Amino acid sequence: MNKTALITGSSNGIGYELAKVHAEKGDDLVLVARNICKLNELKTELEEKHKIKVYNIEKDLSVPGAATEVYDELKKQNIIIDYLENNAGFGDYGLFAESDWKRQEQMINLNIITLVHLTRLFLPDMIARKSGKIMNVASTASFQPGPTMSVYFATKAFVLSFSEAINNEVAEHGITVTALCPGATRSGFQAAASLRDSSVFEGNDFPSSREVAEYGYRAMMRGKTVAIHGLKNTILANSVRLAPRSLVVKMARKVQAKKY
């Protein structure tokens, strides 16, 4: 019997590519995103090409209660989730004092609350079966504060810490939790976060969403707890532990600065 992966934020970027990777491995899919048109296009493509089953759920996961609605719908459909991949998330660029509070609140709801709630809902079922894997998409932003993207960096720090802790708790049940920490990636993220003019995305040497998805899939299947994509990102993420915190924050601000 095919295993089933639930992937949030699967209409574009890393989530979209994760869906393709799983389909190529013969896994059935549950895809969750707001853009049902893109999900239906992907469903048709993957079912025809790989002879798998794809179940789509149109849902804005930044809305309170959305996680429960997803879980309840899958229970009604008798769909068992073997892999939970909390990929949905977004960022926002600018000074916090000048930010739109509604957008910050939605970011916290999506990046933290829904991710945690989905994990809480599906984890007991995995424990009962003594099998399952969870991958939470964090970021290299998880390793330091981020002036001009303060809330986003903080949400990703939460995801990393939460994932490491839960992985320890469930190891005895044969379940693994992986925090995937990509750096700058060619995806729709920078446009959504108004980051086109930031120095972070200067140049074209950063990886594609497909590369990150393939790496994340392999890391999850191996049960790797913290998976930082790329040697450069790994070095940078670990080096901040050795530097004074005040210097780390100043350097992060410099990197995030807009190009003029």
N, C-alpha and C positions, 0 to 999 in steps of 0.2 A: 504493500500500500504506500502511495506517495506521502511524503511529509508535507506539511503546509506551513508557509511563512506568512506572517502578517507584517506588512511594511507600511508605515505611515509616511505621508509626504511623498507618495510614489508617482506623482504626475510629472515630475521633472527632477533634474539633478541627480544626486547620489541615490535617492530612493528609487527613481526611475531605472537606474542602472542595476541596483540591487535586485529589482524584480526580474530583469533580464538574466542576471547571473543565476538566480534560483531556478528560473524556467529552463535554462540550459542544463541544469543539474537534474531536471525531472521533478522538481517540487511544485506542488499546487500553491496558489497564492490567494491571499486576501489583501487587496490594495485599498488604501484609505487616503482620500485627499478631497479638496474642495472642487477641483475641476473634473467633473464626471465625464466630460467629452474626451479629455486626454486619457482618462482611465479606460474608457470604453474602446478607444483606438488601440491602446496597449493590450487590453484583454483580447481583442480580436487577433492581433498580431501574434501574441504568445500562444494562444490556444491553437491556432492554425499551424504554427511553426513547430511547436514542441509537444502538442497533444496532451496538454495539461488542463487543469481546471482553474479558472480565475474568478473570484467573487469580488465585486467592486462595492465599496461603500462611499457614498458622497457625504462628507462630513467636515465641518469646520471645527477642528480639534482645539481651537482657542476658546471655544464656548464652554462654560461650566456644564458638567454632566455629559459631555460628548463621549468620554471614555466608557461610561456605563452603558450608553446607547450602543456603542460598538460591540461591547462584550455581550450584552443581552441579545443583540441580533445574531451573533455567531452561535450563541447557545441555542436559539430557536432553529437555526439551520443545521445544528449538530456538527459544526465544523470545529475540529480540534486543532489548536495552534501548537506547533512544535517549535517554531522559531518566532520570537517577538522582536521586531526591529523598530525601535522608536527613533525614527529619522526626522520626522517633521519638526521644523523650527525655523525661526528667522531672527535677524538682527536689525539694529537701527543705529544710524550714525549721527552724531551731534552731541553738543553739551547737554548734560542731564537736566540742568535748570531751564533749558529752553525746549526740552522735548515735549512731545504730545503724550500726556499721561495715559490716554486710552490705548495707544500703541504699546507703551511700556507694559501695561497691565496684560494685554493680549500676549505679549512676548513671554511674560512670566507664566501665564496660564498654559501656553503651548509648550514652551521649552522645559518647564518644571512640573507643573501640576498634572497635566495630562499624561506626561511621560511616567510620573510616579504612580498615577492612578491606574494606568494600563498595566504597569508592572504588578501592582498589588492585586489586580483582578485576575490576571492570567497565571501568576506564580503559584498559587495554591493548587491549581489543576496540574501544573508541571510537577510539583512536589508529590502529589498523589500518584502520578505515573512514574515518578523517579527518572524523568527524562525531560529535556528541553534546553533551549539556549535563548538567551536574551542579548541583544546588542543595542546599546544606547549610543546615539551619535553625539559625542561631546565635541571637542575642538582643541587645537593647540592653545586657544584662548583660555582653556581651563586652568592653565598653569601660572597665570599672572593677572593682576588687575588691568583693566583696559580703559583709560581715559578716552572720551569721545564715543565709547561703546560700553559704558560702565555696566548697564543692566545685562547686556548680552554676555559679556565676559563672566559676570557673576553667575548667570544661569548655567553656563557651561562648566564653571568650577563646581557648582552643585551636582551636575550630572556625573562628573568624574568621581567625586567623593561618594555619592550615593551608589554608583555602580560598583566601586571597589568594596564598599561595606556589604552590599547585598550579595556579591559574589562569595564573600567569606561565609555568609550565613547559609547559603544554599549548596555549598560544595559537597556537604555530606549526603545530599540527596541526588547527586549525579547531574546537577544543573550548573551551567556556567553563565556568568554575566560579563560581557565585554564592553568596555568604553572605547569606541572608535574616535580617535583624535586626529582628524585631518587638519592640514593647514589651509592656506589659500588654494582654492580649487576652481577650475573652469566650470561654472554652473550659473544658475540664475540668482545665486545668493547675493552677489555684490550689487546687482541692480535693485533687488528687493530691499537691501539695507542702505541704499543710497551711497554705496562705497566706490562708485566708478572713479571718483577723483582722488581716492586715498592712495597713498604710496604703497599700501599693502599689495595692491594689484598692479603695480607698475611692472611692465615686462610681460612676457608670455611663457615663462619657464615653469609655471605651476601645473600640476597634473590635471588630467581630465576626471570627470565624475566617474567614468568607467574604471579608471585605474584605482581610484579610492574605493569604489564598490568591490572590486575584485580582491583588493587587499583586506578590506573589512570582512568579507565573506570568509576568506581563509583564516583570518585571526579568530573569528567567532567559532568556526568549526574546530580549531585547535584548542579553544577554551582560553585564549589569551585574555588576561584581565584588562590591561591598558595597551591599546594598539595605536601607536603614533605613526602616521604614514610619512615615510621619507626620512632619509638619514639626516638631512639638514634640520628638519622639524624636530627629530629626536634629540639632536644635540642642543638645539635652542631651548626645548622644553625642559631638559635636565639641567642646563646651565643656569637657569634662573634661580635654582635652589641654592646656588653658591654665592650669588650676588646680593648686596644689600637691597632690601625691599624698596627703599626710596629710589635707588638707581633703576630698578626693574620698572617701576611705574613711569619714571621719566623717559626711559627708552621706549616703552610701549606707546607713550604719547607721541614721541617723535616718529615712530613707524606709522602710526595711524593718521598723521597729519596730512592734510590735503596738498596736492601738487599745485603749484601756481606757475 
